[in-house]
Amino acid sequence: MMQNAASIFAIPKIPDIREGDDLARIIGDCLEDQDIPLADGDILCIAHKIFSKAEGNTYWLKDVEASAEAAQLGEELNKDPRKVEIILNQSVRIVRKFKRPDQNQGTLICEHKLGFISANAAVDESNAEEADSVITLPDDPDKSANHLRLALEARFGVSLGVVMTDTFGRPWRLGQVNVAIGLSQVPAKVSEIGNTDAWGRPLSVTEPAFADEIAAASGLVIRKAAKTPVVIFRGLEWTPDQHASASDILRTPEKDMFR
């Protein structure tokens, strides 16, 4: 079957988000104000920071007291020890720490409490409005994505999927890409095992990371300075998975080839 043409477009004019804001109402109002109807099968790909802001996952450094461990790491890496303290609080372990000569600040590669391996446990200052504040990941990205999906489906009478994203670096390639950190209905992977390739050879290990492919593609139309955190994918062929979770795409310790 030939794949129908798919389209990707950002929703403009999303306002700045504050703690306590109703994201479903705000996104729904923006869609209606700009006459952008949702359709069955649309997937909304959304940057995590608007979830984090709405849910109160913003921390002011003036309110943080650094531990002895955070102070030592801060001195070693030339990082604010208060930010390091937040990083440690968000992590279950430090995978690696380093500061290269060309870096002003070093980096902590951490395993986040949610299982993701990322720089500084995804603690970030970008798109934080207030000076000396940082934003962390939502406490339960899958739950947040599911809550938003249900509210938008009820308002617009359509069946949707939601992918929540963050921007991660990659250990063996330069640059960053968006990855899926929260899912609702959208499968993390699509198994091709048992199918055949174009020459009829059986596929035995092929499992495209469907949610990550969507997340990465959203970066083509999201710009950090443009305030376009919500992207709609339309025309993709996909099967809803009510049990979908971003944890489905994490490599378990027994399958970690580098641990």
C-alpha positions as CSV (number, residue, x, y, z in Angstrom):
1,M,0.0,0.0,0.0
2,M,1.3,3.4,-0.9
3,Q,1.9,5.8,2.0
4,N,-0.3,8.9,1.8
5,A,1.4,12.2,1.8
6,A,2.1,13.4,5.3
7,S,2.3,17.0,6.5
8,I,4.1,18.7,9.4
9,F,3.2,22.2,10.7
10,A,3.6,24.2,13.8
11,I,0.8,25.9,15.6
12,P,1.7,29.6,15.8
13,K,0.9,32.1,18.6
14,I,1.1,29.7,21.5
15,P,1.3,32.1,24.5
16,D,3.9,32.0,27.2
17,I,2.9,29.3,29.7
18,R,2.7,29.9,33.5
19,E,2.3,27.5,36.4
20,G,-1.3,26.3,36.6
21,D,-2.2,27.0,33.0
22,D,-4.6,24.6,31.3
23,L,-2.6,23.4,28.3
24,A,-5.6,21.7,26.6
25,R,-7.7,24.9,26.8
26,I,-4.8,27.1,25.6
27,I,-3.9,24.8,22.7
28,G,-7.6,24.3,21.8
29,D,-8.2,28.0,21.8
30,C,-5.2,28.6,19.5
31,L,-6.5,26.0,17.1
32,E,-9.9,27.5,17.0
33,D,-8.7,31.1,16.8
34,Q,-6.6,30.3,13.8
35,D,-9.2,28.0,12.2
36,I,-6.9,24.9,12.4
37,P,-9.2,21.9,12.7
38,L,-7.9,18.7,14.2
39,A,-8.5,15.5,12.2
40,D,-8.7,11.8,13.1
41,G,-5.2,10.4,13.3
42,D,-3.4,13.6,13.9
43,I,-0.3,13.4,16.2
44,L,0.5,16.4,18.3
45,C,4.3,16.6,19.0
46,I,4.9,19.0,21.9
47,A,8.0,20.3,23.6
48,H,8.1,19.2,27.2
49,K,8.8,22.7,28.6
50,I,5.3,23.9,28.3
51,F,4.2,20.9,30.3
52,S,7.0,21.5,32.8
53,K,6.1,25.2,33.2
54,A,2.3,24.5,33.6
55,E,3.0,21.8,36.2
56,G,5.4,23.9,38.3
57,N,8.7,22.2,37.4
58,T,10.6,25.4,37.5
59,Y,13.2,26.0,40.2
60,W,14.8,29.2,41.4
61,L,18.4,28.9,42.2
62,K,18.1,31.3,45.1
63,D,16.0,28.8,46.9
64,V,18.4,25.9,46.5
65,E,21.0,25.0,49.0
66,A,23.9,23.0,47.5
67,S,25.2,19.9,49.2
68,A,28.9,19.1,49.7
69,E,28.8,16.8,46.6
70,A,27.2,19.5,44.5
71,A,29.7,22.0,45.6
72,Q,32.6,19.7,44.8
73,L,31.2,18.9,41.3
74,G,30.5,22.6,40.7
75,E,34.1,23.5,41.4
76,E,35.4,20.7,39.3
77,L,33.2,21.5,36.3
78,N,32.8,25.3,36.7
79,K,29.1,24.9,37.2
80,D,26.8,26.7,39.6
81,P,26.6,24.2,42.5
82,R,22.9,25.0,43.0
83,K,22.2,23.8,39.5
84,V,24.3,20.8,40.2
85,E,22.2,20.1,43.2
86,I,19.0,20.1,41.1
87,I,20.7,17.8,38.6
88,L,21.7,15.4,41.4
89,N,18.1,15.5,42.7
90,Q,16.8,14.6,39.2
91,S,19.2,11.7,38.8
92,V,19.8,8.1,40.0
93,R,23.4,8.1,38.9
94,I,26.1,10.0,37.2
95,V,27.2,8.1,34.0
96,R,30.1,10.4,33.2
97,K,31.5,13.8,34.0
98,F,33.9,15.9,31.9
99,K,35.1,19.4,31.1
100,R,37.1,19.8,28.0
101,P,39.6,22.7,27.6
102,D,37.4,24.4,25.1
103,Q,34.4,24.3,27.5
104,N,33.5,27.1,29.9
105,Q,31.4,24.7,31.9
106,G,31.7,20.9,32.1
107,T,28.9,18.4,31.6
108,L,27.3,15.7,33.7
109,I,25.9,12.8,31.8
110,C,23.2,11.4,34.1
111,E,20.6,8.7,34.3
112,H,17.4,10.6,35.1
113,K,14.9,9.2,37.5
114,L,12.6,8.4,34.5
115,G,15.4,6.3,33.0
116,F,16.6,8.7,30.2
117,I,20.4,9.2,29.8
118,S,21.1,12.8,29.0
119,A,23.3,15.8,29.7
120,N,22.7,17.4,33.1
121,A,19.6,15.2,33.7
122,A,17.7,17.5,31.2
123,V,17.9,20.4,33.7
124,D,18.0,23.4,31.5
125,E,17.9,27.2,31.5
126,S,16.7,27.7,27.9
127,N,13.2,29.1,27.5
128,A,13.0,29.8,31.3
129,E,11.7,33.3,31.5
130,E,13.0,34.2,34.9
131,A,16.7,34.8,35.4
132,D,18.5,32.3,37.6
133,S,15.8,29.7,37.2
134,V,15.9,26.2,35.6
135,I,13.3,23.8,34.2
136,T,13.2,20.1,34.8
137,L,11.2,17.3,33.1
138,P,7.6,16.7,34.1
139,D,7.2,14.2,36.9
140,D,5.2,11.8,34.7
141,P,5.4,12.7,31.0
142,D,3.2,9.8,29.8
143,K,0.5,10.8,32.2
144,S,0.7,14.5,31.2
145,A,0.6,13.6,27.5
146,N,-2.4,11.3,28.1
147,H,-4.3,14.0,30.1
148,L,-3.8,16.5,27.2
149,R,-4.9,14.0,24.6
150,L,-8.1,13.1,26.3
151,A,-9.1,16.7,26.8
152,L,-8.4,17.7,23.2
153,E,-10.3,14.6,21.9
154,A,-13.3,15.5,24.1
155,R,-13.3,19.0,22.8
156,F,-12.8,18.3,19.1
157,G,-14.4,14.9,18.7
158,V,-11.4,13.3,17.0
159,S,-8.9,10.5,17.8
160,L,-5.4,11.8,18.4
161,G,-1.9,10.8,19.5
162,V,0.5,12.9,21.6
163,V,4.3,12.8,21.7
164,M,6.2,14.9,24.3
165,T,9.8,15.8,23.4
166,D,13.0,17.0,24.7
167,T,16.3,17.7,23.0
168,F,19.1,15.3,23.6
169,G,22.7,15.1,22.5
170,R,24.2,11.9,21.0
171,P,27.4,10.2,22.3
172,W,28.7,9.3,18.8
173,R,27.4,12.1,16.7
174,L,27.5,15.9,16.9
175,G,24.5,18.0,17.3
176,Q,21.2,17.5,19.1
177,V,17.8,16.0,18.0
178,N,14.4,15.9,19.6
179,V,13.5,12.5,21.2
180,A,10.2,11.2,22.7
181,I,10.0,11.4,26.5
182,G,6.3,11.0,26.9
183,L,3.6,9.2,24.8
184,S,-0.1,8.9,24.6
185,Q,-1.5,6.3,22.1
186,V,1.5,6.7,19.8
187,P,3.6,3.5,19.7
188,A,7.2,3.9,20.7
189,K,8.4,1.3,18.1
190,V,6.9,-0.4,15.1
191,S,8.1,-3.9,14.6
192,E,9.0,-5.0,11.1
193,I,10.2,-8.4,12.3
194,G,8.8,-11.2,10.2
195,N,8.2,-8.9,7.2
196,T,10.5,-8.8,4.2
197,D,12.6,-6.1,2.6
198,A,12.3,-4.9,-1.0
199,W,14.2,-8.0,-2.3
200,G,12.2,-10.5,-0.3
201,R,14.7,-11.1,2.4
202,P,13.2,-11.6,5.9
203,L,13.6,-8.9,8.5
204,S,14.7,-10.2,11.9
205,V,15.7,-7.2,14.0
206,T,14.1,-4.1,12.3
207,E,12.1,-2.0,14.7
208,P,11.9,1.6,13.7
209,A,11.7,4.0,16.7
210,F,8.4,5.5,15.5
211,A,8.0,8.0,18.3
212,D,11.6,9.2,18.1
213,E,11.3,9.6,14.3
214,I,8.3,11.9,14.9
215,A,10.1,13.8,17.6
216,A,13.2,14.3,15.5
217,A,11.1,15.5,12.5
218,S,9.3,18.1,14.7
219,G,12.7,19.8,15.1
220,L,12.4,20.8,11.4
221,V,9.6,23.2,12.2
222,I,10.2,24.0,15.9
223,R,12.5,27.0,16.6
224,K,13.5,27.8,20.2
225,A,13.1,31.5,19.6
226,A,9.9,31.3,17.7
227,K,7.6,30.1,20.5
228,T,6.2,27.2,18.4
229,P,6.2,24.3,20.9
230,V,3.3,22.4,19.4
231,V,3.6,20.6,16.0
232,I,0.9,18.7,14.2
233,F,1.7,15.6,12.1
234,R,-1.1,14.7,9.7
235,G,-1.4,11.8,7.2
236,L,0.9,9.3,9.0
237,E,-0.1,5.6,9.0
238,W,-0.1,4.4,12.6
239,T,-2.0,2.2,14.9
240,P,-3.0,3.6,18.4
241,D,-1.4,1.8,21.4
242,Q,-3.3,2.5,24.6
243,H,-0.4,1.1,26.6
244,A,2.3,3.2,24.9
245,S,5.0,4.6,27.1
246,A,8.2,6.4,26.5
247,S,9.9,3.8,28.7
248,D,9.2,1.3,25.9
249,I,12.1,2.8,23.9
250,L,14.7,2.7,26.7
251,R,17.4,0.0,26.5
252,T,17.2,-2.1,29.7
253,P,20.4,-2.6,31.7
254,E,20.8,-6.2,30.6
255,K,20.8,-5.0,26.9
256,D,23.1,-2.1,27.5
257,M,26.2,-2.9,25.6
258,F,28.3,-0.2,27.3
259,R,27.5,-0.7,31.0
